[in-house]
Amino acid sequence: MEINWYVVVSPLESEPPGGYVVPPLREAALREALRGVTLGAYDERIIAWMVWFLDDSTMRTVVSLIERARLAEASR
């Protein structure tokens, strides 16, 4: 799954575009951004919390940050 359906993967100068997305799709986007990362029980707990309690623009920003960190590391 490509992450671009959910978020812009570039520096954000303002709130990222996009409307409401149901929590299961927010979780799918976050998990896509975290692909390859080994997760523990507490990590899973925080993911569940983020999916249900962060608003869409905040979740989009978090996902974008993770993706940009991944790209920065790959370009090193």
C-alpha positions as CSV (number, residue, x, y, z in Angstrom):
1,M,0.0,0.0,0.0
2,E,1.3,3.5,-0.9
3,I,1.2,6.0,1.9
4,N,0.4,8.9,-0.5
5,W,-3.3,8.2,-0.4
6,Y,-3.3,9.5,3.2
7,V,-0.6,12.1,3.5
8,V,1.8,14.4,1.7
9,V,5.3,13.2,2.2
10,S,7.1,16.5,2.2
11,P,7.7,19.3,4.8
12,L,4.5,20.7,6.0
13,E,4.1,24.4,6.4
14,S,0.4,24.2,7.4
15,E,-2.2,21.6,8.3
16,P,-2.0,18.7,5.9
17,P,-4.9,18.4,3.4
18,G,-7.6,15.8,3.7
19,G,-10.8,15.2,5.5
20,Y,-12.0,12.7,8.1
21,V,-10.7,9.1,7.7
22,V,-12.1,6.3,9.8
23,P,-9.8,4.9,12.5
24,P,-9.1,1.6,10.8
25,L,-7.8,3.4,7.7
26,R,-5.7,5.8,9.9
27,E,-4.3,2.7,11.6
28,A,-3.4,1.2,8.1
29,A,-1.6,4.4,7.2
30,L,0.4,4.5,10.4
31,R,1.3,0.8,10.1
32,E,2.4,1.4,6.5
33,A,4.7,4.2,7.8
34,L,6.0,1.8,10.5
35,R,6.6,-1.1,8.0
36,G,9.7,-3.1,9.0
37,V,9.7,-1.7,12.6
38,T,9.6,-4.4,15.3
39,L,6.8,-3.5,17.7
40,G,6.3,-4.4,21.3
41,A,3.1,-4.6,23.4
42,Y,3.4,-1.1,24.6
43,D,4.1,0.1,21.1
44,E,0.8,-1.6,20.0
45,R,-1.0,0.1,22.9
46,I,0.2,3.5,21.8
47,I,-0.7,2.9,18.2
48,A,-4.2,2.0,19.3
49,W,-4.4,5.1,21.4
50,M,-3.1,7.3,18.5
51,V,-5.6,5.9,16.0
52,W,-8.6,6.7,18.2
53,F,-7.5,9.9,20.0
54,L,-5.5,11.9,17.5
55,D,-7.4,14.0,15.0
56,D,-6.8,13.3,11.3
57,S,-4.5,16.3,10.7
58,T,-2.3,15.3,13.6
59,M,-2.1,11.7,12.5
60,R,-1.3,12.8,9.0
61,T,1.6,14.9,10.4
62,V,2.9,12.0,12.4
63,V,2.7,9.6,9.4
64,S,4.4,12.2,7.2
65,L,7.2,12.7,9.8
66,I,7.8,9.0,10.0
67,E,7.9,8.7,6.2
68,R,10.3,11.6,5.9
69,A,12.6,10.1,8.5
70,R,12.6,6.9,6.5
71,L,13.5,8.7,3.3
72,A,16.2,10.7,5.1
73,E,17.8,7.6,6.5
74,A,17.6,5.9,3.0
75,S,19.4,8.8,1.4
76,R,22.3,8.7,3.9
